[in-house]
Amino acid sequence: MATAELIIFTIVTLFAVSSLTASAETSFVVARKKASVLKVKSGAERVSVSIDIYNHGSLAIYDVSLADDSWSADIFEFVAGNTSNSWEKLDAGSHVSHAFELESKEKTSYYSAPAVITYRIPTKSKLQVAYSTPIPALETLAEKAVAHKLDLKLLAKYGSHVSLVLIVALFVRIISSPSSKSSATNAKKRH
């Protein structure tokens, strides 16, 4: 999960850096959205969402607005914060973060869309739009699979017996199967 987010973030950042070298006097936004599921009590889980917005350009950006309206009210209840925020100015090379928490109401596999960031650049009159990285599917209220562990007591008690049976079976297999060399020699003698 986290590896896929890291790869996407790296690709977006490399693309942004290459764009920066093509145009020295510009601004662009890279946004990273992260979510994690935390079990708070039996039958309840909280989803903690954070969005980091980076201004990787050489100019300050203004009227920065964040909206993340992809969280269904049928599935999630807001616990802390809200899904939108705004900042008056974001200087070149700086970043801001926004976080909020939701509580899951039902068991589901939920896909959240990227957050939308709008901002103004002093050199352009048109409102600019950027999108955050998407997040992988969130499994809420899912039964976590318990990994089967090898019981060391059973291994200590019966491990030597199992090894002995395997060695005897291998020995019987080797003895009972004719070797390929002796089969080829017998075939030549018959002709």
BELNOR-V274196 format. One record per backbone hydrogen bond with DSSP energy under -0.5 kcal/mol. NH is the residue of the N-H (numbers start at 1). CO is the residue of the C=O. Records with the same first field share a line. If there is no record, write none. Layout:
NH: CO + CO
This chain:
5: 1
6: 2
7: 3
8: 4
9: 5
10: 6
11: 7
12: 8
13: 9
14: 10
15: 11
16: 12
17: 13
18: 14
19: 15
20: 16
21: 17
22: 18
23: 19
26: 24
30: 54
31: 131
32: 52
34: 50
36: 48
38: 36 + 46
40: 38 + 44
41: 44
44: 41
46: 38
47: 102
48: 36 + 46
49: 47 + 100
50: 34
51: 98
52: 32
53: 96
54: 30 + 52
55: 94
56: 28 + 54
57: 28
58: 26
59: 26
61: 90
62: 120
63: 88
64: 87
65: 118
66: 85
67: 116
68: 83
72: 70
75: 72
76: 72
77: 103
79: 101
80: 101
85: 66
87: 64
90: 61
93: 55
94: 91
96: 53
98: 51
100: 49
101: 80
102: 47
103: 77
104: 45
105: 75
106: 75
108: 140
110: 108 + 138
112: 110
116: 67
117: 130
118: 65
119: 128
120: 62
122: 60
124: 121
128: 119
130: 117
132: 115
133: 31
135: 112
138: 110
139: 137
140: 108 + 138
144: 142
147: 145
149: 147
152: 150
155: 151
156: 152
157: 153
158: 154
159: 155
162: 158
163: 159
164: 160
165: 161
166: 162
167: 163
168: 164
169: 165
170: 166
171: 167
172: 168
173: 169
174: 170
175: 171
176: 172
177: 173
183: 179
184: 180
185: 181
186: 182
187: 183
188: 184
189: 185
190: 186
191: 187
